[in-house]
Amino acid sequence: MTRQLMVAGNWKMNLDRNAGRALCAGLASQCRAAHPGVQVVVCPPFPYLGVAGEALAGSAVELGAQNSSNEVSGAFTGEVSAGMLADVGCQWVILGHSERRTIFGETDELISRKVDKALAAGLGVLLCVGELLAERQSNQTEAVLDRQMAGSLAGIDASRLNKVVIAYEPVWAIGTGLTASTEQAQSAHKHLREWLAARYNRTVADATRILYGGSVKPQNARALMEQPDVDGALVGGACLKLDDFLPIVEAARGLRGA
């Protein structure tokens, strides 16, 4: 089946109000009309969600956040709930990013609760999974992916998977300039799709989008997205400049007949 490609930009802790507004305005001007085959999402830091949302208004670009709480509300200083994100116009949230897992110690069990709350709030989830360099070198990639998928999707049944997009991000390729080869990316994506088929069913597996992330650039985006099980890209550094991010969007559009 032909799955809609997604190109999502994760700003991480970068840019300021004016730069973020300008980036979103430029992207919005190039993505006024929705493309049937390509979905575009930007994920700014929390303080700039309002500014970004205003700049994107009237365009086909969707707004996402980079994290959300595993709680609905209450005395959780510094936390932001999925409901709050939906309230300010977010349609997506990134959960389980390797930087949350490795730097902030988020476990699969915690991530699964975040996924549950985000889906309950009506958000789509970009769920990140991926192995460390030592895990790849010791041939543990598939075991790591299996563990992260099982733990992060615990309690999420097939009826809710239509709002989940998987992002395979090999940790060794994030921000390093290294990129998985097309063969490595396709192999991991195919494994993830087969895991979905075994855990849920073939229909769910065939419908679920799996993005590649890890030093995606204009120069390699098309080759990665041409792989049969790669359904787009979660872009880090290259999403911070319109001249880098837009060519990745255009590469996806080209693959979907635009």
GUNU-371764 format. One line per field, with one value per residue (C-alpha): x, y, z. Coordinates in pm, whole numbers. Layout:
<sites>
px <- X,...
py <- Y,...
pz <- Z,...
</sites>
This chain:
<sites>
px <- 0,106,146,146,499,572,855,877,1124,1247,1399,1521,1645,1730,1628,1465,1124,1212,1408,1133,864,1061,1125,758,642,877,768,401,441,577,320,-7,-203,-211,-27,-218,100,313,245,471,510,727,807,939,1031,738,783,755,452,221,446,491,119,39,296,167,-202,-376,-103,-88,199,102,229,391,568,883,757,459,379,256,7,-316,-290,-188,110,384,600,767,557,332,33,-83,-414,-236,-54,-380,-531,-267,-310,-64,-159,151,402,740,780,1065,1336,1679,1781,1488,1583,1959,1999,1685,1652,1304,1209,989,729,720,704,410,217,301,180,-145,-209,-118,-354,-630,-584,-630,-267,-81,238,579,731,1109,1310,1671,1991,2322,2641,2763,2430,2458,2819,2718,2430,2166,1975,1667,1652,1671,1397,1177,1221,1153,848,697,758,664,341,237,-138,-189,-424,-459,-751,-521,-225,-370,-252,100,394,716,1048,1357,1651,1979,2134,2479,2353,2181,2374,2694,2686,2673,2371,2254,2304,1991,2035,2067,1765,1549,1650,1554,1229,1133,1202,982,702,727,717,394,248,335,221,-95,-178,-68,-324,-189,169,105,-77,168,420,784,1012,1390,1580,1951,2147,1889,2001,1890,2168,2049,1677,1546,1758,1639,1273,1289,1325,1001,955,1078,780,949,1195,1224,1474,1699,1963,1857,1510,1648,1708,1445,1708,1785,1440,1241,1448,1372,1001,1036,1215,919,676,873,839,463,416,414
py <- 0,361,536,913,1036,1261,1510,1634,1888,1862,2196,2057,2345,2582,2913,3215,3379,3582,3307,3056,3287,3354,2984,2895,3184,3078,2717,2815,3023,2717,2475,2664,2378,2030,1768,1437,1234,1434,1563,1832,1887,2125,2070,2383,2415,2480,2861,2906,2688,2992,3194,2899,2824,3182,3181,2848,2946,2893,2665,2288,2260,2094,2180,1937,1945,1766,1601,1578,1456,1117,1296,1475,1763,1840,1935,1850,2160,2208,1950,2012,1786,1649,1827,2160,2094,2014,2328,2551,2390,2102,1802,1592,1521,1349,1086,852,1048,906,1228,1184,820,863,1211,1225,855,800,433,240,215,593,648,409,618,932,768,671,1024,1185,961,1021,1396,1354,1407,1204,1049,1036,746,724,404,326,159,286,236,-37,-217,-211,-326,-619,-713,-612,-368,-584,-691,-329,-226,-515,-417,-48,-113,-363,-141,192,58,-150,-122,46,-171,-185,57,337,270,485,791,658,714,528,707,488,696,509,697,681,883,1166,1491,1310,1362,985,842,484,347,295,-78,-34,195,-36,-339,-173,-35,-373,-533,-278,-344,-717,-656,-460,-744,-999,-784,-649,-764,-721,-450,-235,-303,-204,114,239,496,451,753,759,1007,1060,1327,1353,1616,1737,1526,1193,1242,1115,799,715,784,574,262,61,69,425,659,993,1163,1307,1585,1747,2004,2039,2158,2477,2649,2681,2629,2286,2174,2271,2056,1755,1836,1876,1542,1377,1556,1438,1081,1125,1267,1641
pz <- 0,-50,283,313,371,669,708,1067,1203,1563,1661,1994,2217,1934,1775,1935,1890,1582,1408,1482,1350,1032,974,1017,800,522,546,553,238,55,197,164,15,163,-40,-52,-32,212,563,712,1087,1291,1659,1834,2203,2437,2465,2089,2018,2015,1785,1553,1548,1451,1172,1038,1051,718,585,556,805,1132,1479,1721,2055,2168,2485,2720,3068,3173,3400,3309,3558,3913,4126,3875,3857,3523,3341,3039,2980,2647,2701,2731,2405,2230,2382,2220,1880,1872,1664,1735,2009,1995,2266,2354,2175,2251,2422,2662,2714,2756,2908,3120,3200,3057,3064,2825,3101,3149,2774,2745,2997,2802,2481,2650,2778,2446,2249,2504,2452,2077,1979,1723,1860,1697,1892,1868,1897,1816,1926,2061,1862,2099,2058,1680,1692,1912,1678,1933,1710,1659,2023,2135,1892,2006,2370,2311,2095,2339,2639,2483,2331,2633,2676,2337,2132,1755,1750,1869,1640,1362,1559,1615,1379,1457,1412,1386,1502,1546,1837,1680,1384,1574,1548,1454,1081,1042,865,842,494,290,348,726,738,528,732,1062,921,779,1115,1289,1042,1099,1475,1428,1222,1490,1782,1617,1264,905,833,1117,1012,652,754,1018,902,1005,966,958,1173,1220,1031,753,502,159,9,152,217,-115,-116,235,160,-156,59,63,441,502,516,564,795,1143,1083,1344,1256,894,999,1154,820,550,279,430,544,236,-4,218,196,-180,-207,-35,-264,-563,-448,-426,-772,-704
</sites>
